[in-house]
């Protein structure tokens, strides 16, 4: 059924065209298609390159491809974003640990650089 619909649409479009607008290439009419697969593919590639060059010259640019999210839903992203804003005990503990780590690293840096003046034992860093 879809083939018939497509055929009818093509016929109606062809009926709208004036016969003067239809032009056939006299070189291709009555010619024999090359049986060599490589030559045929090369000719096809040349035609495609020519068409692409014409498009570029006219200023037509290729449509930007849409990035599809594979396996990840938008709802999941929204929930994750909302979850970031929630402050609970786990987040508080994590922040406190990170703060302690930063202080220890700063203390270690001071000891190594010699700014502490040897106030602590030298074996512990």
Secondary structure as UniProt FT lines:
FT   HELIX           2..16
FT   HELIX           19..21
FT   TURN            26..30
FT   HELIX           37..58
FT   HELIX           74..84
FT   HELIX           89..113
FT   TURN            114..116
FT   TURN            122..123
//
